[in-house]
Amino acid sequence: MIKREFLYEKKIKFEEVIASNDVMFSLRSGIAAKNISAYLDCIYVSTVRKDSLFFLDTVERLNARVYVCMEANYFLKENGLLRYRYNQYELIQKYKSISRKDYQKQLRKYFKRECWGCILLDMARFYRKQIYEYFSN
């Protein structure tokens, strides 16, 4: 629970995007908060199924998620928290199954705007995960 006055004072609100609209809200709230408490009892449950919107990727939804991912990474960098960056490379890989043209377009844009250190970090995390999943099965 977050106090309404806190949100008004810090001008924090949900993004007007079709996917990942809570990411920036959570980041801004967490960084702006003077203190955070945890409640041990479960008060929220989310059910994720294979046929839910969570797994339904479209170019429009992926575009929104890439946009939010970029904004979040810039915000984290501004606040000295770049080590917690979201993996854009992994997200861009999801375009492959939908549109090869959009995949190539997003990959080109990613390589133009990101620094090489971030690109290498994203790729290392992505392929480490792929290798782990391969040998775990």
BALOFI-38081 format. One record per residue (C-alpha): chain; x, y, z negated. Coordinates in steps of 0.1 Angstrom, whole numbers, always signed. Layout:
<pts>
<pt><tifi>A</tifi><px>X</px><py>Y</py><pz>Z</pz></pt>
...
</pts>
This chain:
<pts>
<pt><tifi>A</tifi><px>+0</px><py>+0</py><pz>+0</pz></pt>
<pt><tifi>A</tifi><px>+12</px><py>+34</py><pz>+9</pz></pt>
<pt><tifi>A</tifi><px>+0</px><py>+67</py><pz>-6</pz></pt>
<pt><tifi>A</tifi><px>-19</px><py>+88</py><pz>+19</pz></pt>
<pt><tifi>A</tifi><px>-2</px><py>+120</py><pz>+6</pz></pt>
<pt><tifi>A</tifi><px>+32</px><py>+104</py><pz>+14</pz></pt>
<pt><tifi>A</tifi><px>+22</px><py>+98</py><pz>+50</pz></pt>
<pt><tifi>A</tifi><px>+8</px><py>+133</py><pz>+55</pz></pt>
<pt><tifi>A</tifi><px>+39</px><py>+149</py><pz>+39</pz></pt>
<pt><tifi>A</tifi><px>+63</px><py>+129</py><pz>+60</pz></pt>
<pt><tifi>A</tifi><px>+41</px><py>+131</py><pz>+91</pz></pt>
<pt><tifi>A</tifi><px>+42</px><py>+93</py><pz>+95</pz></pt>
<pt><tifi>A</tifi><px>+16</px><py>+76</py><pz>+117</pz></pt>
<pt><tifi>A</tifi><px>+12</px><py>+46</py><pz>+140</pz></pt>
<pt><tifi>A</tifi><px>+25</px><py>+49</py><pz>+175</pz></pt>
<pt><tifi>A</tifi><px>-1</px><py>+51</py><pz>+204</pz></pt>
<pt><tifi>A</tifi><px>+13</px><py>+21</py><pz>+223</pz></pt>
<pt><tifi>A</tifi><px>-4</px><py>-12</py><pz>+232</pz></pt>
<pt><tifi>A</tifi><px>+22</px><py>-34</py><pz>+215</pz></pt>
<pt><tifi>A</tifi><px>+45</px><py>-31</py><pz>+185</pz></pt>
<pt><tifi>A</tifi><px>+27</px><py>+0</py><pz>+172</pz></pt>
<pt><tifi>A</tifi><px>+37</px><py>-7</py><pz>+136</pz></pt>
<pt><tifi>A</tifi><px>+75</px><py>-8</py><pz>+141</pz></pt>
<pt><tifi>A</tifi><px>+82</px><py>+29</py><pz>+139</pz></pt>
<pt><tifi>A</tifi><px>+56</px><py>+33</py><pz>+111</pz></pt>
<pt><tifi>A</tifi><px>+74</px><py>+7</py><pz>+90</pz></pt>
<pt><tifi>A</tifi><px>+109</px><py>+21</py><pz>+97</pz></pt>
<pt><tifi>A</tifi><px>+100</px><py>+57</py><pz>+89</pz></pt>
<pt><tifi>A</tifi><px>+81</px><py>+47</py><pz>+58</pz></pt>
<pt><tifi>A</tifi><px>+108</px><py>+25</py><pz>+45</pz></pt>
<pt><tifi>A</tifi><px>+136</px><py>+51</py><pz>+50</pz></pt>
<pt><tifi>A</tifi><px>+115</px><py>+80</py><pz>+37</pz></pt>
<pt><tifi>A</tifi><px>+104</px><py>+62</py><pz>+6</pz></pt>
<pt><tifi>A</tifi><px>+121</px><py>+71</py><pz>-27</pz></pt>
<pt><tifi>A</tifi><px>+112</px><py>+38</py><pz>-42</pz></pt>
<pt><tifi>A</tifi><px>+96</px><py>+6</py><pz>-30</pz></pt>
<pt><tifi>A</tifi><px>+80</px><py>-21</py><pz>-51</pz></pt>
<pt><tifi>A</tifi><px>+72</px><py>-57</py><pz>-41</pz></pt>
<pt><tifi>A</tifi><px>+41</px><py>-76</py><pz>-52</pz></pt>
<pt><tifi>A</tifi><px>+47</px><py>-113</py><pz>-56</pz></pt>
<pt><tifi>A</tifi><px>+11</px><py>-125</py><pz>-48</pz></pt>
<pt><tifi>A</tifi><px>+1</px><py>-130</py><pz>-12</pz></pt>
<pt><tifi>A</tifi><px>-23</px><py>-102</py><pz>-2</pz></pt>
<pt><tifi>A</tifi><px>-21</px><py>-104</py><pz>+36</pz></pt>
<pt><tifi>A</tifi><px>-22</px><py>-134</py><pz>+59</pz></pt>
<pt><tifi>A</tifi><px>-16</px><py>-135</py><pz>+96</pz></pt>
<pt><tifi>A</tifi><px>-24</px><py>-165</py><pz>+117</pz></pt>
<pt><tifi>A</tifi><px>-4</px><py>-169</py><pz>+149</pz></pt>
<pt><tifi>A</tifi><px>-16</px><py>-194</py><pz>+175</pz></pt>
<pt><tifi>A</tifi><px>-2</px><py>-203</py><pz>+209</pz></pt>
<pt><tifi>A</tifi><px>-32</px><py>-186</py><pz>+226</pz></pt>
<pt><tifi>A</tifi><px>-30</px><py>-154</py><pz>+206</pz></pt>
<pt><tifi>A</tifi><px>-21</px><py>-120</py><pz>+220</pz></pt>
<pt><tifi>A</tifi><px>+13</px><py>-123</py><pz>+202</pz></pt>
<pt><tifi>A</tifi><px>+24</px><py>-148</py><pz>+228</pz></pt>
<pt><tifi>A</tifi><px>+6</px><py>-132</py><pz>+258</pz></pt>
<pt><tifi>A</tifi><px>+33</px><py>-112</py><pz>+275</pz></pt>
<pt><tifi>A</tifi><px>+24</px><py>-89</py><pz>+304</pz></pt>
<pt><tifi>A</tifi><px>+46</px><py>-64</py><pz>+321</pz></pt>
<pt><tifi>A</tifi><px>+26</px><py>-36</py><pz>+304</pz></pt>
<pt><tifi>A</tifi><px>+30</px><py>-51</py><pz>+269</pz></pt>
<pt><tifi>A</tifi><px>+67</px><py>-58</py><pz>+275</pz></pt>
<pt><tifi>A</tifi><px>+72</px><py>-22</py><pz>+287</pz></pt>
<pt><tifi>A</tifi><px>+56</px><py>-10</py><pz>+255</pz></pt>
<pt><tifi>A</tifi><px>+77</px><py>-33</py><pz>+234</pz></pt>
<pt><tifi>A</tifi><px>+110</px><py>-23</py><pz>+251</pz></pt>
<pt><tifi>A</tifi><px>+100</px><py>+14</py><pz>+246</pz></pt>
<pt><tifi>A</tifi><px>+94</px><py>+8</py><pz>+209</pz></pt>
<pt><tifi>A</tifi><px>+126</px><py>-12</py><pz>+206</pz></pt>
<pt><tifi>A</tifi><px>+146</px><py>+17</py><pz>+221</pz></pt>
<pt><tifi>A</tifi><px>+130</px><py>+42</py><pz>+198</pz></pt>
<pt><tifi>A</tifi><px>+136</px><py>+20</py><pz>+168</pz></pt>
<pt><tifi>A</tifi><px>+173</px><py>+15</py><pz>+177</pz></pt>
<pt><tifi>A</tifi><px>+178</px><py>+53</py><pz>+182</pz></pt>
<pt><tifi>A</tifi><px>+161</px><py>+59</py><pz>+148</pz></pt>
<pt><tifi>A</tifi><px>+183</px><py>+33</py><pz>+131</pz></pt>
<pt><tifi>A</tifi><px>+214</px><py>+48</py><pz>+146</pz></pt>
<pt><tifi>A</tifi><px>+205</px><py>+83</py><pz>+135</pz></pt>
<pt><tifi>A</tifi><px>+201</px><py>+69</py><pz>+99</pz></pt>
<pt><tifi>A</tifi><px>+234</px><py>+50</py><pz>+99</pz></pt>
<pt><tifi>A</tifi><px>+216</px><py>+16</py><pz>+101</pz></pt>
<pt><tifi>A</tifi><px>+226</px><py>+5</py><pz>+136</pz></pt>
<pt><tifi>A</tifi><px>+237</px><py>-29</py><pz>+123</pz></pt>
<pt><tifi>A</tifi><px>+199</px><py>-37</py><pz>+119</pz></pt>
<pt><tifi>A</tifi><px>+192</px><py>-29</py><pz>+156</pz></pt>
<pt><tifi>A</tifi><px>+165</px><py>-47</py><pz>+175</pz></pt>
<pt><tifi>A</tifi><px>+178</px><py>-70</py><pz>+202</pz></pt>
<pt><tifi>A</tifi><px>+167</px><py>-54</py><pz>+235</pz></pt>
<pt><tifi>A</tifi><px>+185</px><py>-80</py><pz>+256</pz></pt>
<pt><tifi>A</tifi><px>+164</px><py>-108</py><pz>+241</pz></pt>
<pt><tifi>A</tifi><px>+133</px><py>-88</py><pz>+248</pz></pt>
<pt><tifi>A</tifi><px>+142</px><py>-81</py><pz>+284</pz></pt>
<pt><tifi>A</tifi><px>+148</px><py>-118</py><pz>+290</pz></pt>
<pt><tifi>A</tifi><px>+110</px><py>-123</py><pz>+286</pz></pt>
<pt><tifi>A</tifi><px>+104</px><py>-104</py><pz>+319</pz></pt>
<pt><tifi>A</tifi><px>+119</px><py>-134</py><pz>+337</pz></pt>
<pt><tifi>A</tifi><px>+88</px><py>-155</py><pz>+333</pz></pt>
<pt><tifi>A</tifi><px>+65</px><py>-128</py><pz>+345</pz></pt>
<pt><tifi>A</tifi><px>+82</px><py>-107</py><pz>+372</pz></pt>
<pt><tifi>A</tifi><px>+118</px><py>-111</py><pz>+386</pz></pt>
<pt><tifi>A</tifi><px>+116</px><py>-76</py><pz>+400</pz></pt>
<pt><tifi>A</tifi><px>+107</px><py>-60</py><pz>+366</pz></pt>
<pt><tifi>A</tifi><px>+133</px><py>-81</py><pz>+349</pz></pt>
<pt><tifi>A</tifi><px>+160</px><py>-68</py><pz>+372</pz></pt>
<pt><tifi>A</tifi><px>+147</px><py>-32</py><pz>+368</pz></pt>
<pt><tifi>A</tifi><px>+147</px><py>-34</py><pz>+330</pz></pt>
<pt><tifi>A</tifi><px>+181</px><py>-50</py><pz>+329</pz></pt>
<pt><tifi>A</tifi><px>+196</px><py>-23</py><pz>+351</pz></pt>
<pt><tifi>A</tifi><px>+181</px><py>+4</py><pz>+329</pz></pt>
<pt><tifi>A</tifi><px>+194</px><py>-13</py><pz>+298</pz></pt>
<pt><tifi>A</tifi><px>+229</px><py>-15</py><pz>+311</pz></pt>
<pt><tifi>A</tifi><px>+228</px><py>+22</py><pz>+320</pz></pt>
<pt><tifi>A</tifi><px>+215</px><py>+36</py><pz>+287</pz></pt>
<pt><tifi>A</tifi><px>+232</px><py>+14</py><pz>+261</pz></pt>
<pt><tifi>A</tifi><px>+267</px><py>+14</py><pz>+249</pz></pt>
<pt><tifi>A</tifi><px>+288</px><py>-16</py><pz>+257</pz></pt>
<pt><tifi>A</tifi><px>+293</px><py>-25</py><pz>+220</pz></pt>
<pt><tifi>A</tifi><px>+255</px><py>-27</py><pz>+215</pz></pt>
<pt><tifi>A</tifi><px>+251</px><py>-47</py><pz>+247</pz></pt>
<pt><tifi>A</tifi><px>+277</px><py>-72</py><pz>+237</pz></pt>
<pt><tifi>A</tifi><px>+262</px><py>-75</py><pz>+202</pz></pt>
<pt><tifi>A</tifi><px>+227</px><py>-81</py><pz>+216</pz></pt>
<pt><tifi>A</tifi><px>+240</px><py>-107</py><pz>+241</pz></pt>
<pt><tifi>A</tifi><px>+261</px><py>-125</py><pz>+214</pz></pt>
<pt><tifi>A</tifi><px>+230</px><py>-127</py><pz>+191</pz></pt>
<pt><tifi>A</tifi><px>+208</px><py>-139</py><pz>+220</pz></pt>
<pt><tifi>A</tifi><px>+232</px><py>-167</py><pz>+232</pz></pt>
<pt><tifi>A</tifi><px>+241</px><py>-177</py><pz>+197</pz></pt>
<pt><tifi>A</tifi><px>+204</px><py>-183</py><pz>+191</pz></pt>
<pt><tifi>A</tifi><px>+200</px><py>-202</py><pz>+224</pz></pt>
<pt><tifi>A</tifi><px>+230</px><py>-224</py><pz>+216</pz></pt>
<pt><tifi>A</tifi><px>+217</px><py>-231</py><pz>+180</pz></pt>
<pt><tifi>A</tifi><px>+182</px><py>-240</py><pz>+194</pz></pt>
<pt><tifi>A</tifi><px>+197</px><py>-263</py><pz>+220</pz></pt>
<pt><tifi>A</tifi><px>+218</px><py>-283</py><pz>+195</pz></pt>
<pt><tifi>A</tifi><px>+190</px><py>-283</py><pz>+169</pz></pt>
<pt><tifi>A</tifi><px>+166</px><py>-302</py><pz>+191</pz></pt>
</pts>
